[in-house]
Amino acid sequence: MDADRQPKHRLVGRAKIVTLQLFLCLIVAVLASGEDIWRRRVSNYVTAGAFLAGVGLQFYLKGVPGLGDSLLGGLYGFVAFLVFYLLGGMGGGDIKLMAAFGAILGADKVLWAVFFTAVVGGIAGLVYLAVVKLKRFIRDRRIGHGDVPDRKAMIPYAPAISLGVLMSFLTEL
């Protein structure tokens, strides 16, 4: 068989894979971040749908090796944030979201996403704490003493996860 008549496979070039991954990640990032900011939770519809879409995309693009890479990426993403969930610093939707992004990105790239998410989340957490302290200081100056802070007020972490995941695409440059 000559080079012009080689059969077409589902396997495609790296640029197309990255483009499809980025497109899917953008959709998931908008849905999850919007829901987390609005409702302070990320639903199973978003996380399960993203996970299944990621597994399907990887299988379509790379066949059985892509399926394995996707499942391993999902496991890495889940385990990376499981400790924070068990310590009470993160919600269940956040770790399921990182698992879903792991399924989309695959095992290698999800580790970069976890790293960038930790950086973005750390900065966001520091900014949040500074704003809370400033508000509390201003309020205490006005009324003389502070109220007990509301412990149920959670920082929506899906935007930090989403930004960290999108930053992981910089490793492709």
HUPEHU-V788529 format. One record per residue. N is the residue number from 0. RES is the residue in one letter. SS is DSSP state (@ for helix, = for strand, . for the rest). D_FIRST is the distance of its C-alpha to the first C-alpha in Angstrom with 2 decimals. Layout:
n=N res=RES ss=SS d_first=D_FIRST
n=N res=RES ss=SS d_first=D_FIRST
//
This chain:
n=0 res=M ss=. d_first=0.00
n=1 res=D ss=. d_first=3.78
n=2 res=A ss=@ d_first=6.69
n=3 res=D ss=@ d_first=8.18
n=4 res=R ss=@ d_first=6.29
n=5 res=Q ss=. d_first=6.55
n=6 res=P ss=. d_first=9.24
n=7 res=K ss=. d_first=12.69
n=8 res=H ss=. d_first=14.99
n=9 res=R ss=. d_first=18.73
n=10 res=L ss=. d_first=18.68
n=11 res=V ss=. d_first=19.81
n=12 res=G ss=. d_first=21.21
n=13 res=R ss=@ d_first=24.59
n=14 res=A ss=@ d_first=26.46
n=15 res=K ss=@ d_first=25.66
n=16 res=I ss=@ d_first=26.66
n=17 res=V ss=@ d_first=29.89
n=18 res=T ss=@ d_first=30.62
n=19 res=L ss=@ d_first=30.37
n=20 res=Q ss=@ d_first=32.43
n=21 res=L ss=@ d_first=34.99
n=22 res=F ss=@ d_first=35.32
n=23 res=L ss=@ d_first=35.95
n=24 res=C ss=@ d_first=38.34
n=25 res=L ss=@ d_first=40.27
n=26 res=I ss=@ d_first=40.81
n=27 res=V ss=@ d_first=41.99
n=28 res=A ss=@ d_first=44.12
n=29 res=V ss=@ d_first=45.95
n=30 res=L ss=@ d_first=46.59
n=31 res=A ss=@ d_first=47.72
n=32 res=S ss=@ d_first=49.78
n=33 res=G ss=@ d_first=51.47
n=34 res=E ss=@ d_first=52.36
n=35 res=D ss=@ d_first=53.61
n=36 res=I ss=@ d_first=55.76
n=37 res=W ss=@ d_first=57.12
n=38 res=R ss=@ d_first=57.63
n=39 res=R ss=. d_first=57.46
n=40 res=R ss=. d_first=54.80
n=41 res=V ss=. d_first=51.08
n=42 res=S ss=. d_first=50.47
n=43 res=N ss=@ d_first=48.24
n=44 res=Y ss=@ d_first=46.55
n=45 res=V ss=@ d_first=45.21
n=46 res=T ss=@ d_first=44.35
n=47 res=A ss=@ d_first=42.83
n=48 res=G ss=@ d_first=40.90
n=49 res=A ss=@ d_first=39.57
n=50 res=F ss=@ d_first=38.69
n=51 res=L ss=@ d_first=36.77
n=52 res=A ss=@ d_first=35.02
n=53 res=G ss=@ d_first=34.06
n=54 res=V ss=@ d_first=32.72
n=55 res=G ss=@ d_first=30.80
n=56 res=L ss=@ d_first=29.37
n=57 res=Q ss=@ d_first=28.29
n=58 res=F ss=@ d_first=26.73
n=59 res=Y ss=@ d_first=24.88
n=60 res=L ss=@ d_first=23.62
n=61 res=K ss=@ d_first=22.93
n=62 res=G ss=. d_first=22.99
n=63 res=V ss=@ d_first=25.27
n=64 res=P ss=@ d_first=25.73
n=65 res=G ss=@ d_first=26.93
n=66 res=L ss=@ d_first=29.32
n=67 res=G ss=@ d_first=30.84
n=68 res=D ss=@ d_first=31.15
n=69 res=S ss=@ d_first=32.82
n=70 res=L ss=@ d_first=35.29
n=71 res=L ss=@ d_first=36.13
n=72 res=G ss=@ d_first=36.71
n=73 res=G ss=@ d_first=39.00
n=74 res=L ss=@ d_first=40.88
n=75 res=Y ss=@ d_first=41.33
n=76 res=G ss=@ d_first=42.61
n=77 res=F ss=@ d_first=44.98
n=78 res=V ss=@ d_first=46.37
n=79 res=A ss=@ d_first=46.86
n=80 res=F ss=@ d_first=49.39
n=81 res=L ss=@ d_first=50.81
n=82 res=V ss=@ d_first=53.54
n=83 res=F ss=@ d_first=54.78
n=84 res=Y ss=@ d_first=54.91
n=85 res=L ss=@ d_first=56.87
n=86 res=L ss=. d_first=59.29
n=87 res=G ss=. d_first=59.87
n=88 res=G ss=. d_first=58.47
n=89 res=M ss=. d_first=55.57
n=90 res=G ss=. d_first=55.01
n=91 res=G ss=@ d_first=52.63
n=92 res=G ss=@ d_first=50.70
n=93 res=D ss=@ d_first=49.97
n=94 res=I ss=@ d_first=48.33
n=95 res=K ss=@ d_first=46.35
n=96 res=L ss=@ d_first=45.24
n=97 res=M ss=@ d_first=44.06
n=98 res=A ss=@ d_first=42.18
n=99 res=A ss=@ d_first=40.50
n=100 res=F ss=@ d_first=39.57
n=101 res=G ss=@ d_first=38.27
n=102 res=A ss=@ d_first=35.95
n=103 res=I ss=@ d_first=34.63
n=104 res=L ss=@ d_first=34.37
n=105 res=G ss=. d_first=33.31
n=106 res=A ss=@ d_first=35.11
n=107 res=D ss=@ d_first=34.90
n=108 res=K ss=@ d_first=35.84
n=109 res=V ss=@ d_first=38.60
n=110 res=L ss=@ d_first=40.54
n=111 res=W ss=@ d_first=40.69
n=112 res=A ss=@ d_first=41.77
n=113 res=V ss=@ d_first=44.52
n=114 res=F ss=@ d_first=45.73
n=115 res=F ss=@ d_first=45.89
n=116 res=T ss=@ d_first=47.50
n=117 res=A ss=@ d_first=50.15
n=118 res=V ss=@ d_first=50.95
n=119 res=V ss=@ d_first=51.14
n=120 res=G ss=@ d_first=53.05
n=121 res=G ss=@ d_first=55.48
n=122 res=I ss=@ d_first=56.25
n=123 res=A ss=@ d_first=56.65
n=124 res=G ss=@ d_first=58.93
n=125 res=L ss=@ d_first=61.10
n=126 res=V ss=@ d_first=61.43
n=127 res=Y ss=@ d_first=62.30
n=128 res=L ss=@ d_first=64.94
n=129 res=A ss=@ d_first=66.42
n=130 res=V ss=@ d_first=66.73
n=131 res=V ss=@ d_first=68.32
n=132 res=K ss=@ d_first=70.74
n=133 res=L ss=@ d_first=71.67
n=134 res=K ss=@ d_first=72.26
n=135 res=R ss=@ d_first=74.33
n=136 res=F ss=@ d_first=76.33
n=137 res=I ss=@ d_first=77.08
n=138 res=R ss=@ d_first=77.99
n=139 res=D ss=@ d_first=80.21
n=140 res=R ss=@ d_first=82.03
n=141 res=R ss=@ d_first=82.78
n=142 res=I ss=@ d_first=84.01
n=143 res=G ss=. d_first=85.06
n=144 res=H ss=. d_first=82.81
n=145 res=G ss=. d_first=79.31
n=146 res=D ss=. d_first=78.09
n=147 res=V ss=. d_first=76.01
n=148 res=P ss=. d_first=72.34
n=149 res=D ss=. d_first=70.19
n=150 res=R ss=. d_first=67.88
n=151 res=K ss=. d_first=65.77
n=152 res=A ss=. d_first=64.61
n=153 res=M ss=. d_first=61.09
n=154 res=I ss=. d_first=58.87
n=155 res=P ss=. d_first=55.81
n=156 res=Y ss=. d_first=53.06
n=157 res=A ss=@ d_first=49.99
n=158 res=P ss=@ d_first=50.13
n=159 res=A ss=@ d_first=50.11
n=160 res=I ss=@ d_first=47.20
n=161 res=S ss=@ d_first=45.30
n=162 res=L ss=@ d_first=46.07
n=163 res=G ss=@ d_first=45.08
n=164 res=V ss=@ d_first=41.73
n=165 res=L ss=@ d_first=41.11
n=166 res=M ss=@ d_first=42.20
n=167 res=S ss=@ d_first=39.58
n=168 res=F ss=@ d_first=36.97
n=169 res=L ss=@ d_first=38.63
n=170 res=T ss=@ d_first=37.01
n=171 res=E ss=@ d_first=33.65
n=172 res=L ss=. d_first=34.97
//
